[in-house]
Amino acid sequence: MELRQYLRIILRSWWFIIPLTLVALTASLVFSYATTPTYRATSSYVTGLAPDVGTSSDAIIYGLDTLAGRERIFSTYCGVLNSHNVRQDAYRLMGVTDPVALGLDKYVVQCNVLPDSNILLLIVEGPTPSLVTRLNDAVGLAGMAQTNRLYRPFPLERLDPVVLEPEPVSPNYTQNAVLGAVLGLALGVTLAFVAEYLRSPLDRLEGLTIRDAKLGVYNERYFLRRFEEEIKRARVRNRPISLAFTQLVPDEDFTLLDESVQDGLLRQAALFLQDSLREGDIVAYFGRYVFGLLFAETPGDEARAMLVNIHYDIRSRTFRFEDFSASFEAKSGVVESSGGLLGTQAMMDKAAEALRDAELAGENAIQLIRTSPAPFIQGDAAATPELAFDASPLDDTLDTTWSIERQSPVFGSETEPREDQ
């Protein structure tokens, strides 16, 4: 599946992808604002040798031994600060007799050693800013008292006072909103692809009813149905419409190939022809290498100009299927009608007639038949339409334009009414 197909699926499913994204975004914001915020207070402590460590030889030896195991000492200090005894001492310093009632037992106390330094960072997190600050200060004081009794030559001292972060550390509203939107978008896109996968069998079944099984373009039945709709639209809106029959003529060696190879090469040419059209134009296979092309709201000259480019592209391209290749030339007959003047069958007949004239005109010829409504004539005189024919091969070996007056069975006469009225 190409990237354009993925994008087409996503754009086609926007009606539930966008609501899912908005729902997920709203849910994440509601959850974030409904969650109790958590505040953080930090303080730092530093350790070093005591000033009186050098007063005796025993103190010096003990201090050096302690300094040699510095990392072990830091881990011990952090363990002391996180201990139950220090927490109870901190409650007493705060004057709290029932810490459970205040929820202090749910507060988180962390101690981290900064890399390559003698500094410890004490962090306390909880829902109430004032209690977070007080608990951090109390734990620090109780911890210093405990550690200084354990390691006198290596005392713990406060470096920075307690600092309360002004914004809660959680929840992160912006991050949650972005994650919610991304999750909703991902869920919507996933459901779009799942729906497309489940719908694929139905689409393939429908495709079998409107597309040619071998070539992949529309079949004649669907083409005629769309043609009827465009004829009615042109009549209501008084717009031009053009119909073309294009015959692809393969090279001489084409008939020597196996039938399946012929179908594969012709399919490549048919799909190329389909891709060469504008959005809204359609192409269908009518058999015998003949394709019908419908140009809605398009005058004959514009349709002929597009066919000139298509003929050139087809003639200059080599189509490949498996290990085989083939070239094609194109001949086209075009008929133009204005305001739905001609009916479906009348335009089909005129396009077939133009294609026969193109076959006689030479290689890569394009034959254009323009029809105009009969003028209003009083009396018994029958209206005679004007038919203009352009035969124009692409190599400019034949460049003839002429106009003739002829009775058209489409318009009829007084005794033969017009078939589409």
Summary of the structure (lengths in Angstrom):
residues: 421
radius of gyration: 43.5
end to end distance: 47.3
largest distance: 141.4
contacts: 1284
relative contact order: 0.09
helix: 50%
strand: 24%
